């Protein structure tokens, strides 16, 4: 049975005395743009760091903007480091390293030696997580040398803890013991700090990895006995959870339940949602074979908590465990469903992280590129001043050169923008091929394994076959969309305009989607006259209607409604078609992406996956057929797509 013990890498205390988030927002709103405002943004980012990464990064970046405005490089470097540690906490090691190195560059210029050593120590953690043991050790020893020279006991201990963790992650358990014990020896009288209890926790985990559960429990309980204080709530909950799991591992159910109850009680008392969810998950993870139903109840409770705080990675872990439990119980359809949800979230997080990495790379490139251009313009200006003393002819020549340079830079900028768009599309296509196709393909493979190995009854077999058919259809639809879109990019859009009666096309699309709409019990109403025609390419028009209706079905919740209407405009030259749903709606960010012709991966109300290619192709087809397309949408209220195309009357 796998142990899910929580190893502490960074010594961070999450206390109940932290300034409330609402209070911080109010203070930020009323604060002038000065050092105090930067500190408020830093505190806000730290509050969000564990539970809402995007909110934390936003707060830190707002602080960086103020630091840049008031020319405070020290605080700018500090916030860049905070962003790096936030990404490191969430295991986004690429961006963690990027921001920490930016922070380190500023700190070296400022000669902030202590901050340099701390940054090096954090870079050591990143390399350790990557498995680059030698590189990590170099960073730690470099930082340790500075801390020792300055007799900085706290940071020396912290560095030894990190050295122990990296050795432990690389399975050098004896060496990890050595570093943890060195940390304890430095200040043996310090038995009340967060650092001390972190050491007890980590030493306990090493014993657990060595198979000595009794010794591990002794360390966990030693910490639990003295860490029940508000200012130590973070490490206290970790010790409780680890002790609960260790007792579960050796089969002492009552002790495991005892510590689980305390962990849940303390987490709820301190409004610590993430630790409450972790306590529920951890107990289920070590006791599910004893009581399946009890474990499933715990896991579903944890899911409800995580959905409120938007921790998708943790959700994915829970879905995976739910899949394993249901498979063991013989509930193969539920096991398959939970596994599909796990895969969907994992792919979504991969695409999101990749998009964030690309965005940061582009931003970094733009920043460096703009700095280079400024430097070039400064040099050009210096030359111009020098040439002015030579004479009017030299000045004129310089102006001509500047104009040519400006024209050149303008052309380069335009080409660069086109290249950036091209690269974004290329990366998205690779992502779709590698991941959007992988999820349904994996689902089909896993489903086929269940069919061949599991003793399914007729009803379960029928449900599984239906699911496999749907997943296969997803694969075909994605491939067709990719091929259609690729063909339009390579060959351009070819149009054969004819007069088309739109009602039969709409009815045909409704029939094609009937099985899906019936499964969600959707009510589709059509308010379209039999006499209304459009003048368009037949294949393009059928694709437009089918795709927009498919999206409406996908994003409308069970028992929802979809309304399709069409009418001739006042000039009788165009037909306006609308497809309205009362589904989940489209965010402002996604609407902006649509207008910019970008693609995005989204999920329907029942977890159906969309790549965005179909909608992008729809837009291109509408424009190619001399039409217009736009949308109106509000989140959780619904979306209406409008398509205006020429009528049969010219």
N, C-alpha and C positions, 0 to 999 in steps of 0.2 A: 504493500500500500504506500502510495506516495505521500511524503510529508510536505505540508505547505507552511513551513515555519518562516516567520518574517525576520529577515536579517536587516539590521540597522546599519546603513552606510554613512549617512550624513547625520551629524549630531544636531537635531532640530527639536526644539520643544514647542509643542502645540498646546497652549494653555487656555483655560477658560477666561483669562484676564485680557485676552486680545481685544483690541478696539473693535466694536461691532461694525459690520460691513455698512449698514445703513448710516451709522454715525460718520464713517469715513467718507461716504459719498456726499453727505451734507457738508462736511468740512472742506472737501475738495471744491464743491460748488461755490463756497463762500471765501475761498482763499485766493490771495493775489498770486501772480505767477512768479514765485520766488523759491528759495531753498525749502521752505516749509511745505510748499505744495509738492515738490519732488519727493520729500519724505512721506507725505500722505499717499502718493501714488505707489511708493515702494511698499508701504504697509498694506495697501489694498491688494497689490500683487501677491504679497506673501499670504494673505488670507485665502486667496483663490488658488494658490500654487498646487495644493494637493488634489482639489476636487474639480476645478474648472480651468484647465490650462489656457484656453483661448482668452478667457477673461483676465487671467494673470498677465499674459503677454501683452494684452491691450493696455493694462494699467502701467506696466513697466515702460512701454513705448511712449505713452503719454508723458510720463516722467522724463524720458530722454528728450522729448521735444522741448520741454521747459528748460532742462539743463543746457541744451544747445542754444536756446534763446538768450539765457543769462550768462552763457559762456562758462559754465561750471563743468570742466572736464572731469574732475574727481567724481562727481555724482553721476555723470554720464557713464564712466567706467564701472561704477558700482552697479548701476542698473543693467548694463550689458552682462555683467557677471551674474546678476539675479536671473536674467532670462536664460543664461546658460545652465544654471543650476536647476531651474524649473524644467527645462527640456531633459536634463539628465535624470531628474526624479521620475519623469514619465518615459524614460528609456529611448528618447529621440536623440541618439548620440551624435548624429551628423550635425544637427542644429546646435546641440549643446556645445560641441567643440568649436563650431563657427563663432558663436557669440562669446565664449570664454577667451578665444584667441583675440577677438577684437578688443575685449576688455583688457587683456594682457598687454596688447600693443600700447594702449593709452597709459596703462599703469607703469610700463617701462619708461615711457617718455616723461612721466611725472615723477619717476624714481620713488614710487610708493612700494618700498621693498616688502613690507608685511603683506600687503594686498597681493603682490606678485606671488609670494610664497603660497598664499591661500588659493589663488587661481591655479597654480601649478599642482597643488594637492588635488583639486577637483578634476583637473585634466588627467591626473593619475587614476581617479575613480573611473573616468570614461574609458581609458585604455584598458583598465582592469576588466570592465564589463565586456569589452570587445574580445577579451582573451589575450590581449597584448601584454603579457605579464612583465616582460623585461622593460618595455617602454613605461609601463605604469610605475614600476619600482624606481626607475630613474627620476620621474617626476616627484615621487614621495621623498626620496633621499635628498633631492635638491631643496625641497621645501623644509625638510627636517633639519638640514644643516643651518638654514637661516633661523629657525625657531630655537635651536639649541644655542646658537651664538647670542641670541637675545634673551635667553632664559625664559621663553614664553611657554610656561608649563601647560596651559590649556591647549594650545595648538600642537604642542609636542604629543600630548596624549591623543588628541584627535587624529593626528597623523599616524600614530601607531595603530589606532583602531582601524583606519582605512587600509593600512598595510596588512593588518590581520584579515580584513574583509576580502581584499584582492587575492591573498593567498588561499583563503577559504573557497572563494569562487573558482579558483583554479585547482581545488582539491588538495592543496598542500596543508593539510590539517594540523600537523605538528608545528609547522612554521607559524600558522595562524595563532595557535596557542601561545607560542613564544612572544609574538607581538602584543597579544591581548594582556599577557601577564606583565610585560614591560610597562604597559600603560597603567596597570594596577599598582605596580611597584613605585612609580614616580611620585604618586601622592596617596599613600595608603590610608590617610586619615579622611580623605574626601569620600564619604560614604552616603552623601545625601544629594549629589548632583545628578543631572540627566546623564552625564558622561559615565558615571559609576554604574548606573542601572543599565545603560546601553552595553557596557562591558559584560555585566552578568548575563544579559540576554544573549549576546553573541557567543560567549563561552558555552552557554547552555546548548546553543545550536550546534557547536562543534562536537560536543559530547553526543548529541542526538545523531549526527552524521556518522560518528564512530560506532553507533549502535548501543551506546551506554545511556539508555533512557532514564534510569534512576538518578544518575549524576546530573543529567540535563535537567530533570525535574527539580533537583535540589537547588540548582542555580536560579531557575525560573521562580521557584517559591521564595527563595531568599530575596529576590527583587520585589516580588509581589507584597511581601510582608512589610516593606518599608517605603514603597513607592506610591502608596494610596494618598496622594496629595494633589490638589487642583493644578499646581504648576508642573506636575509630572504626568498628567493624564495621558499624553501620547504614548510614552514608553510603558506606562502602567497597563494600558489596554493591550499593547503588543505582548507584554509578558503573560497576561491572562490568556490571550489567544494561543500563544505558543505552549503554555502549560496544559491547556485544555487538549490541544492536539497530541501532545506527548502522552498524556494519560489515555487518550483514545487509542493511540498506537499500541500500548501494552494491554489493552482490553479492559481497563478500569473505567467502566461506563459511568458509575456514579460520580467519581471524581471529575471526569471529563465534563459531565453535565453541570456539576457544581461551579466550575470555573467559567463555563459558558454562560450560565445565568448571571454571574457577577459581571462578566464582560458586557453582556447586553444591557444590564441595568446601568452600569457606569457610562456606557456609550450614549444611551438615551438621556440620562441625567445631564450629560454635558453637551447634548445636541450634536454629537459627533456621528453624523450619518454614515460616513465611509467606514468607521470602525464597527458600527452596528451591523452594517452589511457584511463586513469581513468576519465578524463573530458568527453570524448566521451561516455564512458560506463555509467557514472552517469547521464548524461542528458537523455540518452535513457531509463534508469531504472525508471525515474520518469515521463517521458512524452510519453511513447510508446503508451498508450491508446488514446492519443490525435492525434498522427500521426504515424501510424504503419510503413509506408515506410521510413519516415525520421529516425525513431529509428533504423530500420534495416540497413540503410546506415551508420549511426554512428557506429553501432556495428561491421559491416564488416570492417570499417576503423580502428577501434581499434584492430581487429584481425590481420590486416596486420602489424600494429606496433608491436604487441606482438610477432608475429612469428619471427621478426628480433631480438628481445632481449630475446627470449626464456623464456617467463613467462607462463608456462603451466597451473599453477593454475588459473591465471587470464583468460586464454583462456577458461578453463572449465566453469567458471562463465558466460562468454559471450555466449557460446554455450547453456547453460541452459536457459538464457534469450531469446535467439533467438528461442529456442524450444517453450517457453511459448507464445511468440508473434505470431509465426506461427500457433500454436494451436488455439489461440484466433481468428485469421483471417480465420480459416478453412482450412489452408494449412497443412493437417495432415501428409502427406508424408514427407514434409520438417521438420515439428516438430519432427517427429520420427527420421529422419536422424540426426538432431542437438542433440537430446537427446542421441543418440548412441555415437556421438563424445564426448559429455560431459562425459558419463560413461567410454569410452575408456581411456580418459586422466586421470580421477580420479583413475582408476585401475592401469594405468601405473605409476602414481606418488606414489601410495601406494606401489607397488612392488619396485620402485626405492628407496624410503625411507627405506623400510624394508631391501633391499640389503645393503644400506649404514649403517644401524644400525648393521646388522650382521657382515659386514666388520669391523666396528669399534670395535665391541665386540671381534672378533677374534684377531684383532691387539692388543687390550688391553690385551687379554689373553696371546698372544705370548710375549708381552713386560714384563708382570709380571712374566710369566713362565721363560723367559730367565734371568730375574734378580734373581729369586729364584735359578736357576741353578748356576749362577755365585757365589752367596752367598755360596751355598753348596760346590762348587769347592774351594772357598777361605778357608772355614773351613777345607776341606779335606787337602788342602795344608799346613795349619797351623799344622794340626796333623802330616803330613808327616815330616815337619821340626823338630817337637818335637821328633818324633820317630827316626829320623836320629841320634840323640844323644844317643839313646839307643843301636843301633847296626845295622849291616848289615842285620841281619835276619828280624828285624822289618821293615826295609826299603823295603826289598823284599816283605814282607807280605802286606805292604801298596800299593806297585805297583800292586800286584795282585788284591787287593781290588779296586784300581782305574780302572784297566782294566775291572773288573766285573761291576763296577759302570758305566763306559763308555758304556759297552755293554748293560747294563740295560737301561740307558738313551736313547741309540740309539733305542732300541726296543720300549720303551715308546713313543719316538718321532714319530716312524713310525706308531704305533697304534693310536697316537693322530691325525696324518695327515689323516689316514683312517677314523677315527671317524669324523673329521672335514668335509671331503668330504661327508661322509654318512649323517651328519646332514644338510649340504648344500642342498643335493638332497632331503632330507626329507622336509626341509622347503620350497623348491621350489615346491614340489608336493602338499603340503598343500596350498601354495599360488595359484597354478593353480586350484586346486579343489575349493577353497574358492572364487577366484576372476576371473580367466579366464573363468570359467564356469558360474559365476554369471552374467557377462556382457551380453553374449548372452541369458541367461535365463531371465534376466530382460527385454531384448529387446523383447523376445517372449511374455512375460507377458504384457508389455506395448502395443505391437502391437495388441494382442488379445483384450485388453481393448478398443483400438481405433475401432476395428472391431465391437465390441458390442455396443459402445456408440456413435460413430461419424457418421454423415450422409455422408458416402463416396460415390462418384460416381464410376462407373464400372472401370474406368481407375485407380483411386487411390486405389481401393480395389485390383485390379490385382497387382499393384506395391507393396502394403503392403504384400500381400500373398507371392509374390516372395521373399521379404526381410525376411519374417518369415521362409520360406523354407531354405534360406541360413543360417540364424542364427541357425536353428535346425540342419543343416548339420555340422555347426561348433561344436555344442555340441556333436554330435555323433563322429565326427573326434577326438576331444580332448579326449573323453572317450575311444575310441578305441586305441588311441596312448598310453594313460595312462595304459590301460589293457595290451597291447602288451609289453610295456616297463617293467611294473611290473612283467609280466610273465618271461621275460628274466632275470630279477634280481633274482627271486626266484628259477627258474628251470634251468637257463642256456639256451643258444641258441642251439636248436636241428636243425640239417642240414640233408636234403635229397637231395644230389646233382644229378642233371640231366642235360642233354643237352637242352639248351633253345635257340630258334630262337628269337633274340631280337627285330626285326622290329615289329612283331605283338604286343608285350608287349608295345612298345613305342606308336604305333597307338591307342591301347586300352586306355592308359593313356591320350592321347590327346583328345579322344572322351569323356572321363569322365569329363575333364575340359573345354569342348567346350563352355558351356554356360557362364562360367566366362571369358574365353579368348575372346569370341565374344563380350561380354559386354564392354570389354576394347579395342576392335578392335586390338588385337595382331596378328602379323604375325608369324606363327610357321613353320619353314622349317626343313626338315628331310633329312640328307645325310647319309643314312645307307643302306648297301647292304642287299639283301634278304638272302644271304648265311652266314651271320655272326652269330655265336652261342657263347654262354658262358656256362661254366660248373658251375652251382650254384644251390642253393635251389630256387625252382620256386616262392614260396610265398615271400621269402626274396627279390629276384630280382625285382618282380613286385612292392613291397613296395618301394625299392630304387628308381626306375625310377619314380613312381607316386609322391613320396615325393619331389624329386629334381625338377621335372617339375612343381609341384604345387607351390613350392617356387618361381620358375622363373616367373610364371604367377602372383603370389601375389606381387612381388617386381618390376615388370616392369610397367612403366607408360603407359597410354593410347596411342595407335598407335605405341607401341614399337615392338621390334623383339626378337624372341627366336630361337636359332639355336641348333639343336641336331645332333651330328655326332658320328660315331663309325668306327674304323678301327683296323686291326690286326697289332700288333707290329712286329718289324723286326725278332724276334726269333719265331714268330707264336705260342707263348705259352700263350699269354694274349691278351685280347681285351680292347682297351682304348675307353671309352665312355665320351663324353663331352656335357654338357648342358650350353649354353651361353646365357645371357640376356644383355640388355642395360638399366637395371633398376637403382635403387637407390644406389646399391653397398653395401658393408659390411665394417664397420669401422675396424680399426686395432685392437681395443679392442675386438670387437665381433669375429674377426678371431682368436685372441688368445684364447678366450673362447671356440671356436669350437675345436681347437687343444688340449685344456685341457679337453675336454669332459664335459664342463659346459653347462648349459641351460640358455637361456635368453628370455625375452618377447620382441617382436618387432612388428612393424606395417608395412603393405604393402603400396603400392603407393596410394591405395584407402581407407586406414584405416583398411584393413583386419588385424586381430590379429593372431600372431603366438606364440606358447609357447616354441619352441626350442626342444621339446621332439622328434618330428618327425625326425629332423636332427640328434639328438643324436642317435636315434634308427637306422637310415640309416647308420651312421658311424659304429655302432656295428655290423650290418648285413654284411657290406662290409668286415670288418676285419675277422668276423667269417667264411666267405666264401673264405678266403685266398686271399683277394684283398687289394687294396689300394684306398684311397680317399684323395683328396686335392682340394684346390681352389685357384683361382687368382681373385682379386677384387680391384677396385678403386671406391671410393665414387663418386656418380653422373655420373659414366661412365658405370658400369656394373660388373657382376660376371660370372665367368665360374667355374663350378664344374667338376672335373675329377674323373672318377671311372675306375679302372683297375681290371679286373677279369680274372680268368683262361679261356682259350678257350676250345673248345671241344677236341682239339688235346692234348694228354698228352705226 
